[in-house]
Amino acid sequence: MTAIEIDGRKIAEGLKSNILNEVEKLKSKYKKAPSITTIIIGNDTSSKLYLRLRDKACNDVRIISNHLEFQENVTEEEVLESINKLNNDRNVHGILIQLPLPSHISQDKLINAIDPKKDVEGLNPHNIGKTLNGDEYIVPITPLSVLTILEYEKTDFKGKDIVIINHSNHVGKPLAALMLNRDATVTICHVFTKDLRNYTCNADILISATGVPNLINSDLIKNGAIVIDVGIVKTEDGICGDVDFESVKVKAGKITPVPGGVGPVTVACSLINMIKTFSNCFEEK
């Protein structure tokens, strides 16, 4: 058996086609184009690459993408003041914080300062809380991309055993909520989990987001499992994910590659949230 390789680029292109149509409708309705601003601190190379991909995607669907850039030694107070100005700027319809941040800047403080209605990444506690409560209007982007892929593959979640290897606030926890909202049985594993194999080998769906190259091999998965690789790591041999693709693909039922799997869908899902934050600026949600 060889796993079906899930084509994230194809899924993303389909999403972008629908998004472009929606953007044109909203521009006609509100007489404005959606405009989002990304706050960038420092000069991280991987961030620049991701930004170029997202800027291109924004351009493809006629969303204006602006950058507000700071030197790495900027004070937290300066950035918070800028976020407050963006919150009150009627020409800014969405705000993002580009990670990673310098050690002296609190990610939580910046995210908490964003007006929830302009929170493209869906990480403000207001939007996270709504997601946990089953109100999935603005959902964190990476969990949304995993859900979008699984729904595209017509996955039946009810009663399925799902293992998520990540317990962060922006991936593992909200992703678990999305799966629980669909009546799956969810287990969250992380760096302190003892005997990882004991959990992963029982998973109908395994989702790994650790950033540890080739952490998941064929010994750690169940025959026919769906394997979603959220990890992306730059190594001397190129880009790879958490999953040892070649060994796992002969045992899994479906699998996402890296690159070309979750990444493109994540970019497309950011566009979906941009449409929602744009609408929020004109309508109470």
Secondary structure, 3 states (H helix, E strand, C coil): CCCEECCHHHHHHHHHHHHHHHHHHHHHHHCCCCEEEEEEECCCHHHHHHHHHHHHHHHHCCCEEEEEEECCCCCHHHHHHHHHHHHHCCCCCEEEECCCCCCCCCHHHHHHHCCHHHECCCCCHHHHHHHHCCCCCCCCHHHHHHHHHHHHCCCCCCCCEEEEECCCCCCHHHHHHHHHCCCCEEEEECCCCCCHHHHHCCCCEEEECCCCCCCECHHHCCCCCEEEECCCEEECCEEECCECHHHHCCCCCEECCCCCCHHHHHHHHHHHHHHHHHHHCCCCC
